[in-house]
Amino acid sequence: MSISSRTVVYLDHEEVGNGFMDLVAIQPEDARLELFRFYLVENYVGLEALYPPHVWTSASADLWLTTNAYKSFHSKLNDACPTSHPNIEVFKNHKTKCRLRASSQGIA
């Protein structure tokens, strides 16, 4: 299986090790890349990593393709509004839907 560095986050957390090894197999010989690879294993890929794969893979978490809450909110708001300058009624309807969704999920 060929994998790119951009797709590792979409793997199931149990497949990250194999996907990472696919990337290592095509890694050019460079001491700096070796150091970076050890850093990634220590912090993100290894069994005892500081941030193990089950924390950051999208298959194991409900990510909106960003970990930045503000960007995520803005993206969802843009998706909900059909125009770049919606009238106040459209905005109020979206706000009401968000409140209903949050209360149904026990968030608010």
A tleap script that builds the chain and sets N, CA, C and O, in Angstrom:
source leaprc.protein.ff14SB
mol = sequence {
  NMET SER ILE SER SER ARG THR VAL VAL TYR
  LEU ASP HIE GLU GLU VAL GLY ASN GLY PHE
  MET ASP LEU VAL ALA ILE GLN PRO GLU ASP
  ALA ARG LEU GLU LEU PHE ARG PHE TYR LEU
  VAL GLU ASN TYR VAL GLY LEU GLU ALA LEU
  TYR PRO PRO HIE VAL TRP THR SER ALA SER
  ALA ASP LEU TRP LEU THR THR ASN ALA TYR
  LYS SER PHE HIE SER LYS LEU ASN ASP ALA
  CYS PRO THR SER HIE PRO ASN ILE GLU VAL
  PHE LYS ASN HIE LYS THR LYS CYS ARG LEU
  ARG ALA SER SER GLN GLY ILE CALA
}
set mol.1.N position { 0.855 -1.180 0.000 }
set mol.1.CA position { 0.000 0.000 0.000 }
set mol.1.C position { 0.891 1.230 0.000 }
set mol.1.O position { 1.805 1.333 0.819 }
set mol.2.N position { 0.644 2.142 -0.888 }
set mol.2.CA position { 1.393 3.395 -0.932 }
set mol.2.C position { 0.601 4.455 -0.179 }
set mol.2.O position { -0.618 4.548 -0.325 }
set mol.3.N position { 1.287 5.241 0.614 }
set mol.3.CA position { 0.615 6.222 1.458 }
set mol.3.C position { 1.388 7.528 1.424 }
set mol.3.O position { 2.612 7.522 1.291 }
set mol.4.N position { 0.695 8.636 1.540 }
set mol.4.CA position { 1.368 9.931 1.601 }
set mol.4.C position { 1.271 10.469 3.019 }
set mol.4.O position { 0.445 10.013 3.810 }
set mol.5.N position { 2.114 11.438 3.334 }
set mol.5.CA position { 2.115 12.002 4.681 }
set mol.5.C position { 0.800 12.699 4.998 }
set mol.5.O position { 0.451 12.837 6.170 }
set mol.6.N position { 0.067 13.137 3.994 }
set mol.6.CA position { -1.204 13.822 4.220 }
set mol.6.C position { -2.321 12.866 4.596 }
set mol.6.O position { -3.319 13.288 5.180 }
set mol.7.N position { -2.176 11.590 4.277 }
set mol.7.CA position { -3.264 10.648 4.534 }
set mol.7.C position { -3.110 9.876 5.835 }
set mol.7.O position { -4.028 9.151 6.219 }
set mol.8.N position { -1.999 10.005 6.516 }
set mol.8.CA position { -1.795 9.252 7.761 }
set mol.8.C position { -2.864 9.599 8.785 }
set mol.8.O position { -3.313 8.719 9.521 }
set mol.9.N position { -3.278 10.841 8.851 }
set mol.9.CA position { -4.270 11.254 9.842 }
set mol.9.C position { -5.625 10.591 9.611 }
set mol.9.O position { -6.425 10.496 10.541 }
set mol.10.N position { -5.898 10.131 8.388 }
set mol.10.CA position { -7.177 9.499 8.083 }
set mol.10.C position { -7.187 7.998 8.306 }
set mol.10.O position { -8.224 7.356 8.136 }
set mol.11.N position { -6.067 7.436 8.680 }
set mol.11.CA position { -6.013 6.005 8.951 }
set mol.11.C position { -6.652 5.683 10.292 }
set mol.11.O position { -6.749 6.540 11.171 }
set mol.12.N position { -7.081 4.448 10.437 }
set mol.12.CA position { -7.496 3.968 11.741 }
set mol.12.C position { -6.260 3.962 12.629 }
set mol.12.O position { -5.158 3.698 12.147 }
set mol.13.N position { -6.425 4.247 13.911 }
set mol.13.CA position { -5.251 4.372 14.784 }
set mol.13.C position { -4.400 3.100 14.828 }
set mol.13.O position { -3.203 3.168 15.106 }
set mol.14.N position { -4.997 1.960 14.561 }
set mol.14.CA position { -4.232 0.712 14.567 }
set mol.14.C position { -3.395 0.534 13.291 }
set mol.14.O position { -2.497 -0.307 13.259 }
set mol.15.N position { -3.680 1.310 12.248 }
set mol.15.CA position { -2.965 1.199 10.985 }
set mol.15.C position { -1.856 2.242 10.820 }
set mol.15.O position { -1.106 2.205 9.844 }
set mol.16.N position { -1.754 3.163 11.769 }
set mol.16.CA position { -0.788 4.257 11.647 }
set mol.16.C position { 0.645 3.741 11.578 }
set mol.16.O position { 1.442 4.245 10.787 }
set mol.17.N position { 0.981 2.754 12.385 }
set mol.17.CA position { 2.334 2.206 12.377 }
set mol.17.C position { 2.727 1.689 11.006 }
set mol.17.O position { 3.823 1.973 10.523 }
set mol.18.N position { 1.835 0.927 10.372 }
set mol.18.CA position { 2.115 0.404 9.029 }
set mol.18.C position { 2.210 1.530 8.002 }
set mol.18.O position { 3.079 1.505 7.131 }
set mol.19.N position { 1.323 2.513 8.103 }
set mol.19.CA position { 1.363 3.641 7.187 }
set mol.19.C position { 2.646 4.439 7.349 }
set mol.19.O position { 3.236 4.892 6.368 }
set mol.20.N position { 3.071 4.606 8.593 }
set mol.20.CA position { 4.311 5.334 8.858 }
set mol.20.C position { 5.509 4.574 8.283 }
set mol.20.O position { 6.430 5.182 7.738 }
set mol.21.N position { 5.493 3.257 8.405 }
set mol.21.CA position { 6.585 2.458 7.855 }
set mol.21.C position { 6.626 2.559 6.324 }
set mol.21.O position { 7.704 2.504 5.732 }
set mol.22.N position { 5.468 2.706 5.683 }
set mol.22.CA position { 5.445 2.926 4.234 }
set mol.22.C position { 6.165 4.224 3.882 }
set mol.22.O position { 6.887 4.294 2.887 }
set mol.23.N position { 5.964 5.246 4.703 }
set mol.23.CA position { 6.652 6.518 4.464 }
set mol.23.C position { 8.152 6.397 4.714 }
set mol.23.O position { 8.956 6.957 3.970 }
set mol.24.N position { 8.524 5.669 5.759 }
set mol.24.CA position { 9.942 5.480 6.078 }
set mol.24.C position { 10.641 4.737 4.934 }
set mol.24.O position { 11.808 4.997 4.638 }
set mol.25.N position { 9.926 3.821 4.304 }
set mol.25.CA position { 10.512 3.041 3.212 }
set mol.25.C position { 10.918 3.906 2.028 }
set mol.25.O position { 11.843 3.553 1.297 }
set mol.26.N position { 10.245 5.029 1.828 }
set mol.26.CA position { 10.581 5.902 0.698 }
set mol.26.C position { 11.355 7.151 1.146 }
set mol.26.O position { 11.588 8.062 0.351 }
set mol.27.N position { 11.743 7.183 2.405 }
set mol.27.CA position { 12.473 8.333 2.957 }
set mol.27.C position { 13.873 8.416 2.358 }
set mol.27.O position { 14.599 7.422 2.355 }
set mol.28.N position { 14.264 9.583 1.854 }
set mol.28.CA position { 15.631 9.737 1.350 }
set mol.28.C position { 16.642 9.648 2.497 }
set mol.28.O position { 16.299 9.901 3.651 }
set mol.29.N position { 17.867 9.294 2.178 }
set mol.29.CA position { 18.931 9.224 3.186 }
set mol.29.C position { 19.344 10.640 3.579 }
set mol.29.O position { 19.913 11.380 2.776 }
set mol.30.N position { 19.053 11.000 4.810 }
set mol.30.CA position { 19.408 12.327 5.315 }
set mol.30.C position { 19.360 12.260 6.833 }
set mol.30.O position { 18.365 11.814 7.405 }
set mol.31.N position { 20.419 12.697 7.486 }
set mol.31.CA position { 20.493 12.630 8.949 }
set mol.31.C position { 19.393 13.464 9.605 }
set mol.31.O position { 18.874 13.089 10.656 }
set mol.32.N position { 19.036 14.589 8.993 }
set mol.32.CA position { 17.982 15.432 9.558 }
set mol.32.C position { 16.631 14.728 9.508 }
set mol.32.O position { 15.828 14.850 10.434 }
set mol.33.N position { 16.382 13.995 8.431 }
set mol.33.CA position { 15.137 13.241 8.332 }
set mol.33.C position { 15.090 12.108 9.342 }
set mol.33.O position { 14.026 11.787 9.870 }
set mol.34.N position { 16.231 11.506 9.610 }
set mol.34.CA position { 16.309 10.453 10.636 }
set mol.34.C position { 15.920 11.019 12.002 }
set mol.34.O position { 15.144 10.405 12.735 }
set mol.35.N position { 16.457 12.184 12.339 }
set mol.35.CA position { 16.111 12.833 13.615 }
set mol.35.C position { 14.627 13.148 13.680 }
set mol.35.O position { 13.980 12.946 14.708 }
set mol.36.N position { 14.095 13.647 12.570 }
set mol.36.CA position { 12.674 13.974 12.535 }
set mol.36.C position { 11.822 12.717 12.665 }
set mol.36.O position { 10.788 12.731 13.334 }
set mol.37.N position { 12.252 11.631 12.028 }
set mol.37.CA position { 11.519 10.365 12.132 }
set mol.37.C position { 11.485 9.887 13.580 }
set mol.37.O position { 10.441 9.445 14.060 }
set mol.38.N position { 12.632 9.971 14.288 }
set mol.38.CA position { 12.654 9.570 15.697 }
set mol.38.C position { 11.741 10.456 16.534 }
set mol.38.O position { 11.079 9.978 17.456 }
set mol.39.N position { 11.705 11.742 16.216 }
set mol.39.CA position { 10.808 12.670 16.914 }
set mol.39.C position { 9.349 12.252 16.713 }
set mol.39.O position { 8.570 12.223 17.667 }
set mol.40.N position { 8.984 11.932 15.474 }
set mol.40.CA position { 7.604 11.519 15.188 }
set mol.40.C position { 7.236 10.235 15.921 }
set mol.40.O position { 6.137 10.117 16.465 }
set mol.41.N position { 8.150 9.280 15.936 }
set mol.41.CA position { 7.880 8.017 16.636 }
set mol.41.C position { 7.709 8.278 18.130 }
set mol.41.O position { 6.782 7.761 18.754 }
set mol.42.N position { 8.593 9.069 18.691 }
set mol.42.CA position { 8.546 9.361 20.122 }
set mol.42.C position { 7.280 10.087 20.534 }
set mol.42.O position { 6.729 9.824 21.602 }
set mol.43.N position { 6.818 10.999 19.691 }
set mol.43.CA position { 5.706 11.862 20.080 }
set mol.43.C position { 4.348 11.501 19.491 }
set mol.43.O position { 3.321 11.835 20.080 }
set mol.44.N position { 4.317 10.818 18.327 }
set mol.44.CA position { 3.038 10.602 17.656 }
set mol.44.C position { 2.743 9.182 17.189 }
set mol.44.O position { 1.574 8.820 17.059 }
set mol.45.N position { 3.748 8.377 16.937 }
set mol.45.CA position { 3.507 7.093 16.293 }
set mol.45.C position { 3.733 5.904 17.225 }
set mol.45.O position { 2.999 4.919 17.155 }
set mol.46.N position { 4.731 5.984 18.087 }
set mol.46.CA position { 5.107 4.864 18.940 }
set mol.46.C position { 4.044 4.459 19.947 }
set mol.46.O position { 3.114 5.214 20.229 }
set mol.47.N position { 4.197 3.249 20.485 }
set mol.47.CA position { 3.234 2.732 21.464 }
set mol.47.C position { 3.185 3.581 22.730 }
set mol.47.O position { 2.136 3.694 23.364 }
set mol.48.N position { 4.303 4.171 23.095 }
set mol.48.CA position { 4.365 4.997 24.302 }
set mol.48.C position { 4.510 6.476 23.948 }
set mol.48.O position { 5.110 7.243 24.700 }
set mol.49.N position { 3.965 6.868 22.815 }
set mol.49.CA position { 4.086 8.244 22.327 }
set mol.49.C position { 3.357 9.222 23.246 }
set mol.49.O position { 2.392 8.866 23.924 }
set mol.50.N position { 3.838 10.443 23.250 }
set mol.50.CA position { 3.208 11.501 24.034 }
set mol.50.C position { 1.776 11.746 23.560 }
set mol.50.O position { 0.875 11.938 24.376 }
set mol.51.N position { 1.568 11.740 22.242 }
set mol.51.CA position { 0.242 11.887 21.635 }
set mol.51.C position { 0.029 10.688 20.714 }
set mol.51.O position { 0.262 10.792 19.510 }
set mol.52.N position { -0.409 9.559 21.255 }
set mol.52.CA position { -0.537 8.342 20.450 }
set mol.52.C position { -1.602 8.493 19.353 }
set mol.52.O position { -2.458 9.375 19.425 }
set mol.53.N position { -1.539 7.632 18.351 }
set mol.53.CA position { -2.447 7.742 17.206 }
set mol.53.C position { -3.935 7.788 17.555 }
set mol.53.O position { -4.702 8.446 16.852 }
set mol.54.N position { -4.360 7.111 18.614 }
set mol.54.CA position { -5.796 7.137 18.920 }
set mol.54.C position { -6.270 8.532 19.311 }
set mol.54.O position { -7.473 8.793 19.309 }
set mol.55.N position { -5.346 9.434 19.646 }
set mol.55.CA position { -5.708 10.807 20.016 }
set mol.55.C position { -5.922 11.673 18.782 }
set mol.55.O position { -6.835 12.499 18.761 }
set mol.56.N position { -5.097 11.497 17.758 }
set mol.56.CA position { -5.123 12.443 16.648 }
set mol.56.C position { -5.630 11.921 15.313 }
set mol.56.O position { -5.777 12.710 14.380 }
set mol.57.N position { -5.902 10.637 15.181 }
set mol.57.CA position { -6.416 10.149 13.898 }
set mol.57.C position { -7.898 10.465 13.772 }
set mol.57.O position { -8.639 10.391 14.752 }
set mol.58.N position { -8.326 10.816 12.574 }
set mol.58.CA position { -9.731 11.185 12.389 }
set mol.58.C position { -10.646 9.974 12.466 }
set mol.58.O position { -11.835 10.118 12.752 }
set mol.59.N position { -10.118 8.792 12.217 }
set mol.59.CA position { -10.947 7.589 12.310 }
set mol.59.C position { -11.322 7.297 13.762 }
set mol.59.O position { -12.287 6.579 14.023 }
set mol.60.N position { -10.560 7.853 14.707 }
set mol.60.CA position { -10.846 7.579 16.111 }
set mol.60.C position { -11.339 8.804 16.853 }
set mol.60.O position { -11.579 8.736 18.058 }
set mol.61.N position { -11.496 9.921 16.164 }
set mol.61.CA position { -11.957 11.144 16.814 }
set mol.61.C position { -12.912 11.867 15.881 }
set mol.61.O position { -12.901 11.649 14.670 }
set mol.62.N position { -13.729 12.720 16.452 }
set mol.62.CA position { -14.668 13.503 15.662 }
set mol.62.C position { -14.013 14.826 15.299 }
set mol.62.O position { -14.267 15.850 15.933 }
set mol.63.N position { -13.168 14.798 14.273 }
set mol.63.CA position { -12.468 16.002 13.832 }
set mol.63.C position { -13.221 16.650 12.691 }
set mol.63.O position { -13.883 15.971 11.906 }
set mol.64.N position { -13.118 17.966 12.601 }
set mol.64.CA position { -13.698 18.693 11.476 }
set mol.64.C position { -12.583 19.118 10.541 }
set mol.64.O position { -12.638 20.215 9.984 }
set mol.65.N position { -11.573 18.282 10.352 }
set mol.65.CA position { -10.430 18.515 9.501 }
set mol.65.C position { -9.549 19.650 9.976 }
set mol.65.O position { -8.678 20.102 9.233 }
set mol.66.N position { -9.750 20.114 11.179 }
set mol.66.CA position { -8.856 21.087 11.796 }
set mol.66.C position { -8.946 20.921 13.297 }
set mol.66.O position { -9.994 20.549 13.825 }
set mol.67.N position { -7.867 21.193 13.978 }
set mol.67.CA position { -7.892 21.152 15.439 }
set mol.67.C position { -8.016 22.554 16.001 }
set mol.67.O position { -7.994 22.739 17.218 }
set mol.68.N position { -8.146 23.539 15.135 }
set mol.68.CA position { -8.326 24.915 15.548 }
set mol.68.C position { -9.821 25.161 15.688 }
set mol.68.O position { -10.545 25.151 14.692 }
set mol.69.N position { -10.291 25.383 16.911 }
set mol.69.CA position { -11.723 25.528 17.176 }
set mol.69.C position { -12.332 26.701 16.419 }
set mol.69.O position { -13.465 26.608 15.946 }
set mol.70.N position { -11.603 27.791 16.299 }
set mol.70.CA position { -12.137 28.970 15.611 }
set mol.70.C position { -12.313 28.708 14.117 }
set mol.70.O position { -13.331 29.074 13.530 }
set mol.71.N position { -11.304 28.064 13.504 }
set mol.71.CA position { -11.411 27.736 12.083 }
set mol.71.C position { -12.546 26.740 11.856 }
set mol.71.O position { -13.271 26.828 10.865 }
set mol.72.N position { -12.690 25.806 12.769 }
set mol.72.CA position { -13.727 24.808 12.657 }
set mol.72.C position { -15.114 25.454 12.735 }
set mol.72.O position { -15.987 25.158 11.919 }
set mol.73.N position { -15.310 26.336 13.720 }
set mol.73.CA position { -16.587 27.024 13.868 }
set mol.73.C position { -16.893 27.854 12.627 }
set mol.73.O position { -18.010 27.822 12.111 }
set mol.74.N position { -15.898 28.594 12.151 }
set mol.74.CA position { -16.089 29.446 10.984 }
set mol.74.C position { -16.443 28.612 9.752 }
set mol.74.O position { -17.291 29.007 8.952 }
set mol.75.N position { -15.800 27.477 9.607 }
set mol.75.CA position { -16.089 26.589 8.482 }
set mol.75.C position { -17.535 26.085 8.545 }
set mol.75.O position { -18.235 26.083 7.532 }
set mol.76.N position { -17.980 25.659 9.728 }
set mol.76.CA position { -19.353 25.169 9.889 }
set mol.76.C position { -20.360 26.288 9.650 }
set mol.76.O position { -21.405 26.065 9.039 }
set mol.77.N position { -20.046 27.502 10.133 }
set mol.77.CA position { -20.939 28.632 9.924 }
set mol.77.C position { -21.041 28.961 8.435 }
set mol.77.O position { -22.133 29.232 7.935 }
set mol.78.N position { -19.918 28.940 7.729 }
set mol.78.CA position { -19.937 29.194 6.284 }
set mol.78.C position { -20.759 28.142 5.552 }
set mol.78.O position { -21.471 28.462 4.600 }
set mol.79.N position { -20.663 26.884 5.991 }
set mol.79.CA position { -21.439 25.818 5.368 }
set mol.79.C position { -22.940 26.006 5.583 }
set mol.79.O position { -23.747 25.637 4.730 }
set mol.80.N position { -23.310 26.587 6.738 }
set mol.80.CA position { -24.714 26.751 7.080 }
set mol.80.C position { -25.359 27.943 6.377 }
set mol.80.O position { -26.575 27.963 6.188 }
set mol.81.N position { -24.568 28.922 5.993 }
set mol.81.CA position { -25.105 30.133 5.377 }
set mol.81.C position { -24.920 30.072 3.863 }
set mol.81.O position { -23.802 29.899 3.379 }
set mol.82.N position { -26.010 30.215 3.119 }
set mol.82.CA position { -25.921 30.093 1.671 }
set mol.82.C position { -25.250 31.285 0.984 }
set mol.82.O position { -24.843 31.169 -0.172 }
set mol.83.N position { -25.127 32.408 1.657 }
set mol.83.CA position { -24.487 33.594 1.074 }
set mol.83.C position { -23.412 34.112 2.013 }
set mol.83.O position { -23.376 33.760 3.192 }
set mol.84.N position { -22.546 34.946 1.483 }
set mol.84.CA position { -21.486 35.496 2.327 }
set mol.84.C position { -22.002 36.564 3.286 }
set mol.84.O position { -21.355 36.861 4.290 }
set mol.85.N position { -23.173 37.148 2.979 }
set mol.85.CA position { -23.771 38.164 3.853 }
set mol.85.C position { -25.245 37.826 4.082 }
set mol.85.O position { -26.126 38.459 3.500 }
set mol.86.N position { -25.515 36.816 4.940 }
set mol.86.CA position { -26.906 36.409 5.144 }
set mol.86.C position { -27.669 37.471 5.941 }
set mol.86.O position { -27.079 38.249 6.692 }
set mol.87.N position { -28.982 37.484 5.763 }
set mol.87.CA position { -29.771 38.397 6.581 }
set mol.87.C position { -29.872 37.845 7.995 }
set mol.87.O position { -29.502 36.698 8.249 }
set mol.88.N position { -30.359 38.642 8.888 }
set mol.88.CA position { -30.374 38.281 10.315 }
set mol.88.C position { -31.246 37.056 10.590 }
set mol.88.O position { -30.957 36.291 11.510 }
set mol.89.N position { -32.295 36.861 9.816 }
set mol.89.CA position { -33.171 35.705 10.021 }
set mol.89.C position { -32.441 34.389 9.728 }
set mol.89.O position { -32.608 33.409 10.455 }
set mol.90.N position { -31.645 34.371 8.679 }
set mol.90.CA position { -30.865 33.173 8.348 }
set mol.90.C position { -29.896 32.868 9.489 }
set mol.90.O position { -29.753 31.716 9.899 }
set mol.91.N position { -29.240 33.893 9.991 }
set mol.91.CA position { -28.302 33.710 11.089 }
set mol.91.C position { -29.011 33.217 12.353 }
set mol.91.O position { -28.510 32.319 13.030 }
set mol.92.N position { -30.161 33.788 12.675 }
set mol.92.CA position { -30.915 33.360 13.868 }
set mol.92.C position { -31.378 31.920 13.733 }
set mol.92.O position { -31.348 31.167 14.706 }
set mol.93.N position { -31.808 31.524 12.533 }
set mol.93.CA position { -32.233 30.135 12.318 }
set mol.93.C position { -31.068 29.169 12.525 }
set mol.93.O position { -31.231 28.109 13.129 }
set mol.94.N position { -29.898 29.541 12.024 }
set mol.94.CA position { -28.711 28.701 12.215 }
set mol.94.C position { -28.367 28.595 13.698 }
set mol.94.O position { -28.051 27.509 14.186 }
set mol.95.N position { -28.426 29.707 14.411 }
set mol.95.CA position { -28.119 29.717 15.843 }
set mol.95.C position { -29.091 28.811 16.599 }
set mol.95.O position { -28.679 28.074 17.494 }
set mol.96.N position { -30.363 28.860 16.251 }
set mol.96.CA position { -31.368 28.008 16.890 }
set mol.96.C position { -31.077 26.532 16.618 }
set mol.96.O position { -31.163 25.708 17.529 }
set mol.97.N position { -30.731 26.189 15.365 }
set mol.97.CA position { -30.403 24.801 15.026 }
set mol.97.C position { -29.195 24.320 15.825 }
set mol.97.O position { -29.173 23.183 16.299 }
set mol.98.N position { -28.190 25.185 15.975 }
set mol.98.CA position { -26.993 24.815 16.746 }
set mol.98.C position { -27.341 24.562 18.201 }
set mol.98.O position { -26.842 23.616 18.810 }
set mol.99.N position { -28.198 25.407 18.757 }
set mol.99.CA position { -28.612 25.214 20.162 }
set mol.99.C position { -29.384 23.908 20.326 }
set mol.99.O position { -29.158 23.168 21.283 }
set mol.100.N position { -30.285 23.627 19.406 }
set mol.100.CA position { -31.057 22.390 19.479 }
set mol.100.C position { -30.138 21.170 19.371 }
set mol.100.O position { -30.293 20.201 20.114 }
set mol.101.N position { -29.185 21.227 18.443 }
set mol.101.CA position { -28.251 20.115 18.274 }
set mol.101.C position { -27.400 19.934 19.535 }
set mol.101.O position { -27.166 18.807 19.971 }
set mol.102.N position { -26.944 21.026 20.109 }
set mol.102.CA position { -26.108 20.949 21.306 }
set mol.102.C position { -26.906 20.401 22.484 }
set mol.102.O position { -26.396 19.586 23.252 }
set mol.103.N position { -28.148 20.840 22.629 }
set mol.103.CA position { -28.932 20.347 23.763 }
set mol.103.C position { -29.307 18.875 23.580 }
set mol.103.O position { -29.396 18.136 24.560 }
set mol.104.N position { -29.526 18.444 22.343 }
set mol.104.CA position { -29.842 17.030 22.106 }
set mol.104.C position { -28.647 16.123 22.370 }
set mol.104.O position { -28.806 14.937 22.659 }
set mol.105.N position { -27.435 16.700 22.264 }
set mol.105.CA position { -26.216 15.929 22.533 }
set mol.105.C position { -25.741 16.096 23.968 }
set mol.105.O position { -24.705 15.554 24.354 }
set mol.106.N position { -26.509 16.854 24.762 }
set mol.106.CA position { -26.142 17.054 26.166 }
set mol.106.C position { -24.986 18.017 26.375 }
set mol.106.O position { -24.343 17.999 27.425 }
set mol.107.N position { -24.719 18.859 25.382 }
set mol.107.CA position { -23.622 19.811 25.486 }
set mol.107.C position { -24.048 21.072 26.193 }
set mol.107.O position { -23.298 21.615 27.004 }
set mol.108.N position { -25.244 21.545 25.896 }
set mol.108.CA position { -25.712 22.803 26.497 }
set mol.108.C position { -26.914 22.556 27.365 }
set mol.108.O position { -27.452 23.493 27.956 }
savepdb mol mol.pdb
quit
